[in-house]
């Protein structure tokens, strides 16, 4: 009985490792291109906004 449990567990572990090996996604190298700006006129200005005093 112990031999059967050992064989079943070993088979499941081996199957798990085989499936893990072939199911990993391949990571491609990232592109070094600049992002495309669809509306460049909508960029935020770099000026600091002045806030109204709250009185607290």
PyMOL commands that place a pseudoatom at each C-alpha (Angstrom):
pseudoatom trace, name=CA, resn=UNK, resi=1, chain=A, elem=C, hetatm=0, pos=[0.000, 0.000, 0.000]
pseudoatom trace, name=CA, resn=UNK, resi=2, chain=A, elem=C, hetatm=0, pos=[2.833, 2.405, 0.802]
pseudoatom trace, name=CA, resn=UNK, resi=3, chain=A, elem=C, hetatm=0, pos=[4.463, 1.457, -2.491]
pseudoatom trace, name=CA, resn=UNK, resi=4, chain=A, elem=C, hetatm=0, pos=[1.247, 2.280, -4.392]
pseudoatom trace, name=CA, resn=UNK, resi=5, chain=A, elem=C, hetatm=0, pos=[0.913, 5.684, -2.696]
pseudoatom trace, name=CA, resn=UNK, resi=6, chain=A, elem=C, hetatm=0, pos=[4.573, 6.449, -3.425]
pseudoatom trace, name=CA, resn=UNK, resi=7, chain=A, elem=C, hetatm=0, pos=[4.210, 5.507, -7.097]
pseudoatom trace, name=CA, resn=UNK, resi=8, chain=A, elem=C, hetatm=0, pos=[1.016, 7.543, -7.521]
pseudoatom trace, name=CA, resn=UNK, resi=9, chain=A, elem=C, hetatm=0, pos=[2.533, 10.613, -5.853]
pseudoatom trace, name=CA, resn=UNK, resi=10, chain=A, elem=C, hetatm=0, pos=[5.747, 10.314, -7.865]
pseudoatom trace, name=CA, resn=UNK, resi=11, chain=A, elem=C, hetatm=0, pos=[3.757, 10.022, -11.091]
pseudoatom trace, name=CA, resn=UNK, resi=12, chain=A, elem=C, hetatm=0, pos=[1.647, 13.064, -10.215]
pseudoatom trace, name=CA, resn=UNK, resi=13, chain=A, elem=C, hetatm=0, pos=[4.709, 15.126, -9.309]
pseudoatom trace, name=CA, resn=UNK, resi=14, chain=A, elem=C, hetatm=0, pos=[6.464, 14.156, -12.552]
pseudoatom trace, name=CA, resn=UNK, resi=15, chain=A, elem=C, hetatm=0, pos=[3.346, 15.001, -14.567]
pseudoatom trace, name=CA, resn=UNK, resi=16, chain=A, elem=C, hetatm=0, pos=[3.069, 18.331, -12.768]
pseudoatom trace, name=CA, resn=UNK, resi=17, chain=A, elem=C, hetatm=0, pos=[6.685, 19.213, -13.570]
pseudoatom trace, name=CA, resn=UNK, resi=18, chain=A, elem=C, hetatm=0, pos=[6.245, 18.269, -17.233]
pseudoatom trace, name=CA, resn=UNK, resi=19, chain=A, elem=C, hetatm=0, pos=[3.107, 20.387, -17.512]
pseudoatom trace, name=CA, resn=UNK, resi=20, chain=A, elem=C, hetatm=0, pos=[4.814, 23.276, -15.742]
pseudoatom trace, name=CA, resn=UNK, resi=21, chain=A, elem=C, hetatm=0, pos=[7.752, 23.110, -18.128]
pseudoatom trace, name=CA, resn=UNK, resi=22, chain=A, elem=C, hetatm=0, pos=[5.612, 23.308, -21.265]
pseudoatom trace, name=CA, resn=UNK, resi=23, chain=A, elem=C, hetatm=0, pos=[2.965, 25.731, -20.017]
pseudoatom trace, name=CA, resn=UNK, resi=24, chain=A, elem=C, hetatm=0, pos=[5.223, 28.672, -19.110]
pseudoatom trace, name=CA, resn=UNK, resi=25, chain=A, elem=C, hetatm=0, pos=[4.661, 31.764, -21.238]
pseudoatom trace, name=CA, resn=UNK, resi=26, chain=A, elem=C, hetatm=0, pos=[7.647, 32.977, -23.175]
pseudoatom trace, name=CA, resn=UNK, resi=27, chain=A, elem=C, hetatm=0, pos=[8.636, 36.513, -22.208]
pseudoatom trace, name=CA, resn=UNK, resi=28, chain=A, elem=C, hetatm=0, pos=[9.561, 38.654, -25.167]
pseudoatom trace, name=CA, resn=UNK, resi=29, chain=A, elem=C, hetatm=0, pos=[11.937, 41.590, -25.007]
pseudoatom trace, name=CA, resn=UNK, resi=30, chain=A, elem=C, hetatm=0, pos=[10.174, 44.922, -24.465]
pseudoatom trace, name=CA, resn=UNK, resi=31, chain=A, elem=C, hetatm=0, pos=[10.082, 47.392, -27.316]
pseudoatom trace, name=CA, resn=UNK, resi=32, chain=A, elem=C, hetatm=0, pos=[12.117, 50.537, -26.780]
pseudoatom trace, name=CA, resn=UNK, resi=33, chain=A, elem=C, hetatm=0, pos=[9.753, 52.681, -28.821]
pseudoatom trace, name=CA, resn=UNK, resi=34, chain=A, elem=C, hetatm=0, pos=[8.396, 55.961, -27.532]
pseudoatom trace, name=CA, resn=UNK, resi=35, chain=A, elem=C, hetatm=0, pos=[4.696, 56.034, -26.581]
pseudoatom trace, name=CA, resn=UNK, resi=36, chain=A, elem=C, hetatm=0, pos=[2.322, 57.487, -29.148]
pseudoatom trace, name=CA, resn=UNK, resi=37, chain=A, elem=C, hetatm=0, pos=[0.598, 60.696, -28.062]
pseudoatom trace, name=CA, resn=UNK, resi=38, chain=A, elem=C, hetatm=0, pos=[-2.813, 60.946, -29.695]
pseudoatom trace, name=CA, resn=UNK, resi=39, chain=A, elem=C, hetatm=0, pos=[-3.507, 64.517, -28.583]
pseudoatom trace, name=CA, resn=UNK, resi=40, chain=A, elem=C, hetatm=0, pos=[-0.282, 66.360, -27.729]
pseudoatom trace, name=CA, resn=UNK, resi=41, chain=A, elem=C, hetatm=0, pos=[-2.163, 69.625, -27.150]
pseudoatom trace, name=CA, resn=UNK, resi=42, chain=A, elem=C, hetatm=0, pos=[-3.778, 68.148, -24.018]
pseudoatom trace, name=CA, resn=UNK, resi=43, chain=A, elem=C, hetatm=0, pos=[-0.564, 67.815, -22.041]
pseudoatom trace, name=CA, resn=UNK, resi=44, chain=A, elem=C, hetatm=0, pos=[-0.648, 69.136, -18.499]
pseudoatom trace, name=CA, resn=UNK, resi=45, chain=A, elem=C, hetatm=0, pos=[1.190, 72.334, -17.801]
pseudoatom trace, name=CA, resn=UNK, resi=46, chain=A, elem=C, hetatm=0, pos=[4.052, 72.176, -15.359]
pseudoatom trace, name=CA, resn=UNK, resi=47, chain=A, elem=C, hetatm=0, pos=[2.951, 75.298, -13.473]
pseudoatom trace, name=CA, resn=UNK, resi=48, chain=A, elem=C, hetatm=0, pos=[1.943, 74.898, -9.850]
pseudoatom trace, name=CA, resn=UNK, resi=49, chain=A, elem=C, hetatm=0, pos=[-1.689, 75.665, -9.185]
pseudoatom trace, name=CA, resn=UNK, resi=50, chain=A, elem=C, hetatm=0, pos=[-2.377, 78.168, -6.417]
pseudoatom trace, name=CA, resn=UNK, resi=51, chain=A, elem=C, hetatm=0, pos=[-4.906, 77.019, -3.864]
pseudoatom trace, name=CA, resn=UNK, resi=52, chain=A, elem=C, hetatm=0, pos=[-7.415, 79.237, -2.107]
pseudoatom trace, name=CA, resn=UNK, resi=53, chain=A, elem=C, hetatm=0, pos=[-6.886, 79.750, 1.632]
pseudoatom trace, name=CA, resn=UNK, resi=54, chain=A, elem=C, hetatm=0, pos=[-9.213, 77.595, 3.712]
pseudoatom trace, name=CA, resn=UNK, resi=55, chain=A, elem=C, hetatm=0, pos=[-9.028, 79.570, 6.942]
pseudoatom trace, name=CA, resn=UNK, resi=56, chain=A, elem=C, hetatm=0, pos=[-8.392, 76.564, 9.138]
for i in range(1, 56): cmd.bond("trace and resi %d" % i, "trace and resi %d" % (i + 1))
show_as sticks, trace
zoom trace
